[in-house]
Amino acid sequence: MVKELKKGEIPGTPKQFAIFMAIVMAVAFLCYWGLRDIHQTLAATVCIALVVGTLMFWRFRVAIAFIGMAILLLTGTMDLKHAIEFMSLDVIVFLVGMMVVVALLRDTGFFRWLGIKIIKLGKYEPRSIMISLLLLSAVMAACVDEVTSILFMTALVFELCERYKIDPVKCVISVVLATNIGSSWTVLGNPIGILLALRAGLTFEDFMRWSFPVSLIGLICLIVIILVWQRGDLKLLKTRINAQLESGTANLDEWSEIKDKTFFKWGIALFLGVVVFLALHYRLELLFGLERDTLLVATSITGAGIAMLWKRDKAREYLERGVDWWTLIFFLFLFSVAGCLAYTSVTGKLADAATGLTTSPVLLTITIALGAAFGSAALDNVILVAALIPVVQAFGAIGVNSFPLWWALLQGACYGGNITMVGSTANIVALGMLEQRTGYRMTFRKWILIGLAGGLLPLFIAQALLLVQLPLMP
């Protein structure tokens, strides 16, 4: 399990390192036994070691990725040209641009304004407030990204819970679960969506047609689960709100968060302009004869360029602090290591083995969805998807219709991120904030029951609806 270290605790003890090395050696032996090829064994072992090392030594994940890449290069398992090619620089550049735009939007005070506005629209009714928080979490994740969404939603939850003196733990878990589901709505919601859009040729319109409707129903299912699970806390919140309403201290002023209304309005206009062009990128590329996905990347960095020219005094801050460079560098090496599985034909062997069992689109779709869900429960879903993309591509290369498999992979990974504490980047970010703010350390037992319900039940519903539409898919 990933956990923050206590003060004075030594990160990476000899015992932990010995366990890690034992796991790596066992994996290497099993991979060679199954693959019978040195380079394929190295590729698979390094990829699995990166996953296990990230899980065991979260703080050192970038160092582990660097060493893994060095091993692949020095052993000739992958050449430098392909190592750079597999780094998916188009994905990284897109994320850099969007993070800069979101940093500017955050600077306007928009997120806090919107959160308070939603609470007031709920008329201080606890069930309405909780539904609003869950909807807002999903919508924000879909419009910006899950990490940005969870940062602001968690901060909003703390403010709400402190104001009414209630325990924030269940509320934090709830917004995390909604964030993970909402991140599957659009191409913008999750690095997974960007990966699939650029690797599978899926457009913003495809996401709105095939993912958004079924995931919206999945969110409705989650809302019902959360309202039942939180009924005790909501009853307490009702009591506290009524007490403050009677004393006249319950009102919130959303405009108190906005220092410059002109900046606020134009910041929203810039963000909406970026979102509109991203939504229309495929049509515009066809209209102007541009290479596919050119506008997807160009729109992101154009928005970032405008933001930095507009707020020149904060341009460096937006780029240095608004962009999560640590995570992006990790992604670079993660994508490259995962790409080596395809380069050495490991994924081709996996696809052949799977199709040897069945070529039924229904069974393959279900298998991919469940495999992605439970795989994401064990490790961060971005890591899992980066490793599985070449597998799905291999299915397509041998004649299997891979279109439904991409949506199964997306939904399985996003929803499966709800199952455990380490299933998604959003989970880890929110729990880190919770521990820092309250000192509470999440336990596996506290999370797992609601995580299973909040991940698997919406996934089953979404997959059932997706399978019904199989005959309509290209």
C-alpha positions in Angstrom: 0.0 0.0 0.0 1.1 3.5 -0.7 1.4 5.6 2.5 3.0 8.8 3.6 6.0 8.4 5.9 5.9 9.6 9.5 8.4 12.0 10.7 11.7 10.2 11.4 10.6 7.1 9.5 13.3 5.7 7.1 12.0 5.4 3.6 12.8 2.1 1.9 14.1 -0.2 4.7 16.5 -3.1 3.9 13.6 -5.5 4.6 11.3 -3.7 2.1 14.1 -3.7 -0.5 14.7 -7.4 0.0 11.0 -8.1 -0.5 11.1 -6.0 -3.6 14.1 -7.8 -5.0 12.6 -11.2 -4.2 9.4 -10.3 -6.1 11.4 -9.0 -9.1 13.5 -12.2 -9.3 10.4 -14.4 -9.1 8.7 -12.3 -11.8 11.9 -12.7 -14.0 11.9 -16.4 -13.5 8.2 -16.7 -14.4 8.5 -14.4 -17.4 11.4 -16.4 -18.8 9.5 -19.7 -18.2 6.5 -18.4 -20.2 8.2 -16.3 -22.9 11.5 -18.1 -23.5 13.2 -15.0 -24.8 15.8 -12.8 -23.0 14.7 -9.4 -24.3 11.0 -10.1 -23.8 11.7 -11.3 -20.3 13.7 -8.1 -19.5 10.9 -5.9 -21.0 8.2 -7.7 -19.0 10.3 -7.8 -15.8 11.3 -4.2 -15.9 7.6 -3.1 -16.5 6.3 -5.2 -13.6 9.2 -4.1 -11.4 8.3 -0.5 -12.1 4.7 -1.2 -11.1 5.6 -3.0 -7.9 8.4 -0.5 -7.1 6.0 2.4 -7.5 3.5 0.7 -5.2 6.1 -0.1 -2.5 8.3 3.0 -2.8 5.9 5.7 -4.0 8.3 8.6 -3.3 11.0 7.0 -5.4 8.9 6.1 -8.5 10.7 8.5 -10.8 14.1 7.1 -9.8 12.8 3.6 -10.3 11.5 4.5 -13.7 14.9 6.1 -14.6 16.8 2.9 -13.6 14.3 0.7 -15.5 14.8 2.7 -18.7 18.6 2.5 -18.3 18.4 -1.3 -18.0 16.3 -1.6 -21.2 18.8 0.6 -23.1 22.0 -0.9 -21.8 20.9 -4.4 -22.5 19.8 -3.6 -26.0 16.2 -4.6 -25.2 15.1 -1.2 -26.7 17.0 1.3 -28.8 17.2 5.0 -28.0 15.1 6.1 -31.0 12.1 3.9 -29.9 12.6 4.8 -26.3 12.0 8.5 -27.1 9.2 7.6 -29.6 7.3 5.7 -26.9 7.5 8.6 -24.4 4.3 10.0 -25.9 5.5 13.6 -26.0 2.2 14.6 -27.6 0.3 13.5 -24.5 2.8 15.3 -22.2 2.7 18.6 -24.2 -1.1 18.5 -24.1 -1.1 18.0 -20.3 1.4 20.8 -19.9 -0.8 23.2 -21.8 -4.0 22.3 -20.0 -2.2 22.6 -16.6 -1.1 26.1 -17.4 -4.7 27.1 -18.5 -6.1 25.5 -15.3 -3.5 27.4 -13.2 -4.8 30.6 -14.6 -8.4 29.6 -14.0 -7.5 28.7 -10.4 -6.0 32.1 -10.0 -9.3 33.8 -10.9 -11.0 32.1 -7.9 -13.4 30.3 -10.2 -13.4 26.9 -8.5 -14.2 28.2 -5.0 -16.9 30.5 -6.5 -18.5 27.6 -8.3 -18.4 25.3 -5.3 -20.1 27.8 -3.0 -22.6 28.7 -5.7 -23.6 25.0 -6.0 -24.0 24.7 -2.3 -26.3 27.7 -2.2 -28.4 26.4 -5.1 -28.9 23.3 -2.9 -30.6 25.6 -0.4 -28.5 24.2 2.4 -30.3 20.8 2.2 -27.8 18.1 3.1 -28.9 15.6 0.4 -28.9 18.3 -2.2 -25.5 19.6 -1.1 -24.1 16.0 -1.3 -25.6 15.4 -4.7 -24.3 18.8 -5.8 -20.8 18.0 -4.6 -20.8 14.6 -6.4 -22.1 16.2 -9.6 -19.6 19.0 -9.4 -16.7 16.6 -8.8 -17.7 14.6 -11.9 -18.2 17.7 -14.1 -15.0 19.3 -13.0 -13.0 16.1 -13.6 -14.6 15.9 -17.1 -13.8 19.5 -17.9 -10.3 19.9 -16.5 -8.8 16.7 -15.1 -9.2 14.5 -12.1 -6.2 15.8 -10.2 -7.2 19.5 -10.5 -10.8 18.6 -9.7 -9.9 16.6 -6.5 -7.6 19.3 -5.3 -10.4 21.9 -5.3 -13.2 19.6 -4.3 -11.2 18.3 -1.3 -10.5 21.9 -0.2 -14.2 22.6 -0.6 -15.1 19.6 1.5 -12.8 20.7 4.3 -14.3 24.2 4.3 -17.8 22.7 4.4 -17.1 20.2 7.1 -15.1 22.7 9.3 -18.0 25.1 9.0 -20.5 22.6 10.3 -18.1 20.6 12.5 -18.5 17.2 10.9 -16.0 14.5 10.1 -14.7 15.0 6.5 -13.4 11.4 5.9 -16.6 10.0 4.3 -17.1 13.2 2.3 -13.6 13.1 0.9 -14.0 9.5 -0.1 -17.3 10.3 -1.8 -15.9 13.1 -4.0 -13.0 10.9 -4.9 -15.3 8.2 -6.1 -17.4 10.7 -8.2 -14.2 12.3 -9.6 -13.0 8.9 -10.9 -16.2 8.2 -12.7 -16.5 11.7 -14.1 -13.0 11.5 -15.4 -14.2 8.9 -17.9 -16.8 11.3 -19.4 -14.5 13.3 -21.8 -11.0 13.1 -23.3 -9.9 15.8 -20.8 -10.8 14.1 -17.6 -7.9 11.8 -17.1 -4.5 11.1 -18.6 -6.1 7.8 -19.5 -8.5 9.6 -21.8 -5.6 11.5 -23.5 -3.7 8.3 -24.0 -6.6 6.5 -25.6 -7.6 9.5 -27.7 -4.1 9.7 -29.2 -3.3 6.0 -29.4 -6.7 4.7 -30.5 -7.8 7.7 -32.7 -10.8 8.4 -30.5 -12.2 12.0 -30.7 -14.0 14.3 -28.2 -17.2 13.4 -30.0 -16.5 9.7 -29.6 -16.2 10.2 -25.8 -19.5 12.1 -25.7 -21.3 9.5 -27.8 -19.9 6.2 -26.3 -18.6 7.0 -22.8 -20.6 10.0 -21.4 -24.1 8.6 -21.5 -23.3 5.2 -19.8 -20.9 6.8 -17.3 -23.6 9.4 -16.4 -25.9 6.5 -15.5 -23.0 5.0 -13.5 -22.7 8.3 -11.6 -26.4 8.2 -10.7 -25.9 4.7 -9.4 -22.9 6.0 -7.3 -25.0 8.9 -5.9 -27.6 6.4 -4.6 -24.9 4.3 -3.0 -23.3 7.4 -1.3 -26.6 8.8 0.0 -27.3 5.4 1.7 -23.8 5.1 3.0 -23.7 8.7 4.3 -27.2 8.8 5.8 -25.9 9.2 9.3 -23.5 12.0 8.5 -26.2 13.8 6.4 -28.6 13.7 9.3 -25.9 15.2 11.6 -25.2 17.9 8.9 -28.9 18.7 8.8 -28.9 19.4 12.5 -25.8 21.6 12.3 -27.1 23.6 9.3 -30.5 24.2 11.1 -28.6 25.5 14.2 -26.6 27.9 12.1 -29.7 29.0 10.1 -31.5 29.8 13.3 -28.5 31.9 14.5 -28.1 33.6 11.1 -24.5 32.5 10.5 -25.1 29.9 7.7 -24.8 32.2 4.7 -21.9 31.9 2.3 -20.7 34.6 -0.2 -19.3 33.2 -3.4 -18.2 36.6 -4.6 -15.9 37.1 -1.6 -13.5 34.7 -3.4 -13.3 36.9 -6.5 -10.8 39.8 -6.2 -10.9 40.9 -9.8 -14.2 40.3 -11.6 -12.8 41.3 -15.0 -10.0 38.7 -14.7 -12.6 36.2 -13.5 -14.9 36.7 -16.5 -12.1 36.6 -19.1 -10.4 33.7 -17.5 -13.6 31.7 -17.8 -13.9 32.9 -21.4 -10.4 31.6 -22.2 -11.1 28.2 -20.6 -14.4 27.8 -22.4 -12.8 28.7 -25.7 -10.1 26.0 -25.2 -12.8 23.5 -24.3 -14.9 24.4 -27.4 -11.9 24.0 -29.8 -11.0 20.7 -28.1 -14.5 19.5 -28.6 -14.5 20.4 -32.3 -10.9 19.4 -33.0 -11.8 16.4 -35.2 -14.2 18.4 -37.4 -11.8 21.3 -37.8 -9.0 19.0 -38.7 -11.1 17.5 -41.4 -12.1 21.0 -42.6 -8.6 22.3 -42.8 -6.9 19.1 -43.9 -4.7 18.8 -40.8 -3.2 15.7 -39.4 -5.4 13.9 -36.9 -5.1 15.2 -33.3 -3.0 18.3 -34.4 -5.6 20.7 -33.0 -5.9 18.6 -29.8 -2.4 19.5 -28.9 -2.2 22.9 -30.6 -5.4 24.2 -28.8 -3.9 23.2 -25.4 -0.6 25.0 -25.9 -2.3 28.0 -27.6 -4.5 28.5 -24.5 -1.4 28.2 -22.4 0.5 30.7 -24.5 -2.4 33.2 -24.3 -2.5 32.7 -20.5 1.2 33.4 -20.1 1.2 36.4 -22.4 -1.9 37.8 -20.6 -0.5 37.3 -17.1 3.1 38.0 -17.9 4.1 38.6 -14.3 2.9 35.1 -13.3 3.8 33.2 -16.5 6.8 31.6 -14.8 4.7 30.7 -11.8 2.0 29.1 -14.0 4.6 27.0 -15.8 6.8 26.0 -12.8 4.2 25.6 -10.1 1.0 25.0 -12.1 2.5 22.1 -14.0 3.1 18.9 -12.1 6.5 18.2 -13.7 7.3 15.4 -11.3 4.3 13.4 -12.5 4.8 14.3 -16.1 8.5 13.1 -16.1 7.3 9.9 -14.4 4.7 9.5 -17.2 7.5 10.0 -19.9 9.5 7.0 -18.6 6.4 5.0 -17.7 5.0 5.3 -21.2 8.4 4.3 -22.7 8.8 1.2 -20.5 5.3 0.2 -21.3 5.9 0.7 -25.0 8.8 -1.7 -24.8 6.3 -4.5 -24.3 5.0 -3.9 -27.8 8.5 -3.3 -29.2 9.6 -6.8 -28.0 6.2 -8.4 -29.0 5.3 -9.3 -25.5 1.8 -7.7 -26.0 1.4 -9.7 -29.2 1.9 -12.9 -27.3 -0.6 -11.8 -24.7 -3.1 -11.0 -27.4 -2.6 -14.3 -29.1 -3.0 -16.1 -25.9 -6.2 -14.2 -25.1 -7.7 -14.7 -28.6 -6.8 -18.3 -28.4 -9.3 -18.6 -25.6 -12.0 -16.6 -27.2 -12.6 -14.1 -30.1 -16.1 -13.1 -28.9 -16.3 -9.3 -28.7 -18.6 -9.6 -25.7 -16.3 -11.9 -23.7 -13.2 -9.9 -24.7 -14.9 -6.6 -23.7 -16.0 -8.0 -20.3 -12.5 -9.5 -19.7 -10.8 -6.2 -20.6 -13.2 -4.2 -18.3 -12.8 -6.5 -15.3 -9.0 -6.9 -15.8 -8.6 -3.2 -16.0 -10.8 -2.6 -12.9 -9.0 -5.1 -10.7 -5.6 -4.2 -12.1 -6.3 -0.5 -11.3 -7.3 -1.6 -7.7 -3.8 -2.9 -7.2 -1.9 0.1 -8.8 -2.5 3.5 -10.2 -4.8 3.2 -13.2 -2.6 5.3 -15.5 0.2 2.8 -15.1 -2.1 0.0 -15.9 -3.6 1.6 -19.0 -0.1 2.5 -20.4 0.8 -1.2 -20.1 -2.5 -2.5 -21.6 -2.8 -0.1 -24.6 -0.3 -2.2 -26.7 -2.3 -5.3 -25.8 -5.6 -3.8 -27.2 -3.7 -2.6 -30.2 -2.4 -6.1 -30.8 -6.0 -7.4 -30.7 -6.8 -5.0 -33.5 -3.8 -6.1 -35.5 -5.0 -9.7 -35.6 -8.5 -8.8 -36.8 -10.5 -8.3 -33.6 -12.8 -5.2 -33.5 -10.9 -3.2 -30.9 -13.4 -0.3 -30.7 -15.5 -1.6 -27.8 -12.3 -2.8 -26.1 -11.0 0.8 -25.8 -14.2 1.8 -23.9 -14.0 -1.3 -21.7 -10.4 -0.3 -20.9 -11.3 3.3 -20.2 -14.3 2.5 -17.9 -12.6 -0.5 -16.2 -9.6 1.6 -15.3 -11.5 4.7 -14.2 -14.1 2.9 -12.2 -11.6 0.4 -10.9 -9.7 3.3 -9.5 -12.4 3.5 -6.9 -11.9 0.0 -5.4 -8.8 0.7 -3.3 -6.9 3.7 -1.9 -4.1 3.5 -4.5 -6.3 2.9 -7.6 -6.1 6.4 -9.0 -3.9 9.5 -8.7 -6.9 11.4 -7.4 -7.2 9.0 -4.5 -3.6 9.5 -3.4 -3.8 13.3 -3.8 -7.0 13.5 -1.7 -5.8 11.2 1.0 -2.5 13.1 1.3 -4.5 16.3 1.8 -6.8 14.6 4.3 -3.8 13.4 6.4 -2.1 16.7 6.2 -5.2 18.6 7.2 -6.6 16.3 9.9 -3.9 13.8 10.7 -6.3 11.0 9.7 -4.6 8.0 8.0 -6.9 6.0 5.8 -7.1 2.3 6.3 -7.7 -0.5 3.8 -10.8 -1.6 5.8 -12.3 1.9 5.9 -12.1 2.2 2.1 -12.6 -1.2 0.6 -16.3 -1.8 1.2 -17.5 1.5 -0.2 -14.7 1.3 -2.8 -16.0 -2.0 -4.1 -19.6 -0.8 -4.2 -18.7 2.5 -5.8 -16.4 0.9 -8.4 -18.0 -2.3 -9.4 -21.7 -1.6 -9.3 -21.5 1.4 -11.6 -19.0 -0.5 -13.8 -21.5 -3.4 -14.3 -24.2 -1.0 -15.2 -22.1 0.9 -17.7 -20.7 -2.2 -19.3 -24.2 -3.7 -19.7 -25.3 -0.6 -21.5 -22.1 -0.6 -23.6 -22.6 -4.2 -24.6 -26.2 -3.5 -25.7 -24.7 -1.0 -28.2 -22.1 -3.4 -29.7 -24.1 -3.8 -32.9 -24.1 0.0 -33.4 -20.3 0.4 -33.0 -18.0 0.9 -36.0 
